[in-house]
Amino acid sequence: MKVGFFHAGPSPVHLELAQVLIRSVRRAMPGVPIVHLTDIDTPPIAGVDDVRRRPAGPIAMSVLEHYAGCYGDWLLVDTDVVVRRDVRAVFDLTFDIAVATREGTFKPSEIGTKFMKSMPFNKGVVFSRNPAFWAAAAKALREASEKQQSWMGDQRAMNDIIATARFFVRVLTNAFNYPPKRRDEDLSDKYVLHYKGPRKAWMLELA
């Protein structure tokens, strides 16, 4: 298994988040290779084992094109993720990709919203072993608007391809992509934390 994350550009916040991510992977899963997915010009992030480069493009499009080149078993994550426990056993299961349910992770006011209906799964943590899934998502995104190709279109495309039922998608518990609800929350039963949105400030406190 490899762990891959996409980061391109000089954002100091995401560079710092990536360092926290890398350290968490080293602690939870010693010896697992970590790969930085990026453009041609972004310097390698310290601590990774490999760097994979593609020409720069709209961010969401670039992410899916990178993922489509990830053959074998991969844990693909955003930079605002912390791995707390070893997740390699997930790959003992059968799937093309595995995603975590959002159930139990969002506010009651978000249930049934248009956003949740169109994107029931979050792309910040995905277990992947079939790059054809991502190639299909990339193809769908190429037909979308420039705005979608730049932001959030990768997640929308992922959910759209999941909805086609063309691939075997396994749904895991929210413990594998869990956004903490508060700083002092008991997270002892969680495998992967996702400090998305304003939670990034909490993750930076772990630096």
Secondary structure as UniProt FT lines:
FT   STRAND          2..6
FT   HELIX           12..28
FT   TURN            30..31
FT   STRAND          34..38
FT   TURN            46..47
FT   STRAND          50..53
FT   HELIX           59..67
FT   TURN            68..69
FT   STRAND          74..77
FT   TURN            79..80
FT   STRAND          81..83
FT   HELIX           88..92
FT   STRAND          97..100
FT   TURN            103..105
FT   HELIX           108..110
FT   TURN            111..112
FT   HELIX           114..118
FT   TURN            123..124
FT   STRAND          125..128
FT   HELIX           131..142
FT   HELIX           146..150
FT   TURN            151..152
FT   HELIX           153..163
FT   TURN            164..165
FT   STRAND          169..172
FT   HELIX           174..176
FT   TURN            183..184
FT   TURN            188..189
FT   STRAND          192..194
FT   HELIX           197..199
FT   HELIX           200..204
FT   TURN            205..206
//
